[in-house]
Amino acid sequence: MRIRQRLFRFVTVVTVGAMVASGVAVTPARAATSDFSLSVTAAALGVDTVTLISVVSSVNAADVRDGLSLDQAAKRQVAEMGGDTSRWVDVDLTATVSTDGTLTITVPGAEVQTTTSWYAQVISTMVGLIVGYGLRAGCIASLTATGVGSALVPLICTPVGAATGTFTQALVQGAFDGKTNTPEFWTNTLIKVVFAAVGAYTWEKWVSPWSKNVAPDQLKKIATAVKGFSTKVAAFFGALAGNTIAAIGDLMNGIATRLPAQVGLFDADPPATGPLPCDS
C-alpha cells in the first residue's frame, strides 16, 4: 500500500504543480441540457462481449453489496491506490453493457455542469473506469486462455483493472490541468503502478508476460477508442476539452508502443523484494 501511495502521490504532485503553473480557465461551447455519456463497444476495447458484461456486472454487484454508488466506489478505489481525491466531483454515474457489447458510462443531464473543474474531474473518472474495465476483461480473457485457474484469475486481474483505471484517471486529469510529459515517463509510471498493485510474484509469473505480449495491442485499441471520445466531449464542453481527449488517445498509443520494451527494462532491474516463490 505504501508503494502505491508514493507512486500516486508522485503523479498527483506533478499534476497539481502543472495545474497551478498553467492556470488556464476554459469557456465551454454551450451549457449541457441532456445526459452526458461515453460509449464504446467490447470489440473497440479489444475484448469479447461476454467477458466485458461479466466484469461490469461483477463491479456493479459488489457496489450494491457495499452500499456504494459507482462514483463512490471509484473514489474509494482511487483513494485506496493512493490517488488524489481532493477535487473529486460527486455525480450519479452508471455503467451498463448492452447485449451487443456496448459499454456506456452516463451522467444524468440534471447533474452536468460546464465548468472546467467539473468536466475535467468527471471525464477523467469516466475514462478511467472504461480503461479499467477493458484491461481487467482483457487480462481475464488472456490468462484464462493460457490455462490459469479460475480461482486465481480474479486475484490477478482485479488489481490490474484497479491500477490501470486509477492511473488513467490521473493521466487524464493531468492533461486537463496542462500537465505534459513524455510517453516514456508515463509508460514507466504505469509499469510501477501495476507492479505495486499486483506484487512481485504475480508480476513476474503472469502480469509481466501479459504486459509484454498481449496488453500492448489491446491498449492500442483502447487508445483509439479514447481518442474517438473527443468528438462527444467537444460537443458538450468545447474544442479545447475535445482536443485534450484526442491528445490523451495519442499519448496512450505511445504508451502501448513502448510498453514491451520498457517492461523488459523494468524486469531486468526490478525493485528489491527478496526471494520470490518462483525463484526456487
N, C-alpha and C positions, 0 to 999 in steps of 0.2 A: 504493500500500500504506500509506504513512504517513497519508494522509487517512482510509482505512478504519480504521486502528488508532486514530487520535484520536477518531473518531466512536464506535467501540465502547468505547473506554476511558471516554468520557464517559457512555455508557449504563451501563457497569459501575460507575463511581463512584457515580452516583445510586442504582443498585440496591443496592449493598453498603451505602451510607450508610443507606438506608431499612431494610435488614435489621437493622443494628446498633441503629437507633432503635426498631424495633418489638420485637425480642427475644421474640417470642411462640412458645412451644412448643405443638404441636398433638398431642393424643392421638387416634390413628386409631380408627375404629369397630371394626375387627377385624384380626386377622392374615390375610394373604393366603396361601392354600394352593393356588392354581391360577395358570395363566398370566395375565398382565395384558396386554391388547391394546386398541388403539383401531382401529376400523374405520370406513371411510367410502366411499361409492360415488363413482365418477367423476362421475356426474350431480350429486351433492351438492357436489362440488368445482368444478362448472361446466366440466368438460372431457369429452372423449369417451374411451371406454374404450381404444381403440387407442393414442392418444397417451399416456395415463397408463401403460399397460403398457410402452410403448417407453421412457418416461422412467425408470421404476423398474428395468426390465431393464438399461438403459444404466448406471445408477448401480451396480447390483449387479455387472455385468460389470467395470466399472472398479475396483471394490473388490477383486475377485478378482485382477485383473491386478496391482494394487498390493500384494497380500498383506495387505489390511486387512479387519477386520470392519466392519459397518455402523456400530457405535458408534465404532470407531477413526476411520473416515472422517469421521463427523460431528464428532468432537472436533477433527480436523485442520482441517476447514473452518472451524469457529468460531475456532480459533487463527489461521488464515490471514487471516480477516476482522478480526482484532484483538480478538476477543471474549475473555471471561474463562473459562478452563478450570480455575481453581484448585480449584473444588469439584466437578469432574466425577466422576460415578459410572460406573464401567466395568461394563457389562452386555452380555449376548449378544443384542442387538437383531436382529430380522429384519424385512424388508419384503417383502410379497408382494402381487400383484394377481391376483385370480381372473379367469376368462374372462368373468364377468359385470360386471367392472369394480370390484370391491370391494378397496380398498387396506386392508391390515392391517399394523400395526406391533405386534410382540409381544415381551414379555419373558418368559422361562421362569419358571414358578412357583417353582422352586428358588432363583431369584435375587431374587424380590420381597421387599422389606422395607417396613415400615410406619412407619419414622421419617420425620419431616418433611423432613429434609435429603435423604433418599434419594428420596422420591417427587417432591419439588419439582424436583430436577435431572432425573430420568428423564422425567417427564411433559413438562417444558419441551423436552427433546430430541425426544421423540416428536411433540409438536405442531409443533415447528419443522420436522421432517422432512416431515410431512404438508403443511404450508403451502408449503414449498419445492418439493415435488413438484408440488403443484397449480398454483402460479403459473408454474413452469417449463413445465408442459404447456400451460397457458393461453396463455403467451407464444408457444410453438411453434405452436400451432394458429392463433392470431390473425395472426402475422406470415406464416406460410405462406399463409394465405388472402388476404393482401394482395399476394402476389407476391414477397416477399423470397426470395432464392435459398437453396436448401437448404444450401449451404456456409456461409452467413452466420448462419442461424438459431441453430445451437448456440453460436456465438460471442457472440450477443446474449443468448439465453435461459438458458444455463447460469449465468452470473454473476447474472442476475436471480433465479433459483431459490436460489442460494447466499446472496445478500444478504437476500432476504426470509425464508428459512428461519432464518438466523442472527439476524436482527432479531427474529423471532417467539420464538426460544429465549430471548433476553434479555428480551423483553416478558413472557413467561410466568413466567420465573424472578423477575423484578422483582415481579410480582403476588404470588407466593408469599412473597416477602420483605417484603411490606407496602408496596411502592412504589406510590404513586398519583401520577398526573399527568393532564393534560388530553388529550383526543383530538387537539387541535391540536398539542401538543408531540410526541406520538408520530407523527403524520402527517408533520410536518416532519422528524423524525428518520429515518423510513422513506425519505422522498424523498432526503435527503442520503446515506444509506447506499447506496441503489441507484445514485444518480448516481456516487458514488465507485467503486462496483464495475464499472460499465459504461464509464465515461469520458464526457467531454463530447460528443464527436461522436456516439457511439452513442445517448446520451441524447437529444440534440436531434433526430436523424433518425428514430429508431424508438421508443425507450422512453418518451419523454415523451408522444407521441400515444397510445401504448398505455395509459399510466398514466392519462390523462385520459378516454379514450373506451371502453376495454374492461375494464381491470383493476378499476375500482370495482364493477361488477356482479358480477364473479366473486368479488371479495373479500367482498362481502356474503353470497354463498352459502357461502363458506368460514367466515365468521364464524358463520353459523347452524349449520354442521356442528360447529365447535369448541364452541359452546355446548351442543350435543347430547351432547358427551363428558361433561358434568357428572354425568349420572346414573351412568355406569360408574365414574367417578372417585370419586364419593361412596360407592358400594357397596364399593369396595376400601379407601379411605383416609379416609372420614369426610365429614360435611356441609360443613365449612369448606373442604376441598380441592375438593369439587364446586362450592361457591359461587364459589370463586376462578376456576375454569374458566368457569363461566357468565358471570362478570363480564368475563373476557377476551373471550368471544364478543361481548358488548355493546360493549366497547371497540373491537374490530376492526371492528364495524359502523359505529361512529362515525368510525373512520379512513377506511373506504371512502366514507362520505358526504362527507367533507371533501376527499378526495384530488383531484378535478378542480380545484377552486378553488385549493387550495394548491400544486398543480403549476404552475398558471398564474402564481401569485405568484412561485414559485421561478424560473420561466423568464423572468419579467420582470426579475429581478435575480440572474442566476446567478453562481456563483463565477468569478473571473477565471481564464481558462485560456489566453488568447491567441487568435489567429485559428483558426477551425476550417475543415476542408476544405469543409464545406457552406456557408461564408460566401462562397466565391468563385464 
